[in-house]
């Protein structure tokens, strides 16, 4: 009997990093469950089309809000019934929040950042782990953290706190799930470009009155690059390659680690 390619669940699949991981996995013939917020269905369809073009096996769309535990469980159960359990999970959905000094940060926005980036990551992680343990199979889960959670980023207090929490959750979950042969790791990208993510971050930091960055976006871009020992930003492909390494059997003895994709920056 021919063994079918594994099923990979990607949350935040409508975004740049999620799409990059999904497309590269599609090129290897993975079957895919592509998930994002119901409000992002158009972009999710675009990701699915790109994955089909790249050579994906079966594709299942799963629109859900990561903070809605019932919706997450329902969609994952439906995907599992259609394709089998997702033994690979890229737990990527997130919300960056505003760029603001701590003293001016809006409490409602802080709560949204924590809801999506901590509660949402936990909810997907828990639902995926329940699916895998129920099926009696192991798996590999990669959570999206950030260098902001490693070193703390100026003007990003809520986001930094949320991603530090993801790193802690990853280390704890790796211990809890090891007996079920489920590995849990994280990745922490630093500056990634070119494109919308890079441009938005440069513009946002330039807009905040800060001792760390100039108010000219061109100068800010240079300041950011000069803070990286390798003197460049990383690429979406470099993030995707690291995620897929952690999901693969090549990293079979790695669990509970956070890989910093930062060019040496902190």
Order of alpha helices (4+ residues) and beta strands (2+ residues): beta-alpha-beta-alpha-beta-alpha-beta-alpha-alpha-beta-alpha-alpha-beta-alpha-alpha-alpha-beta
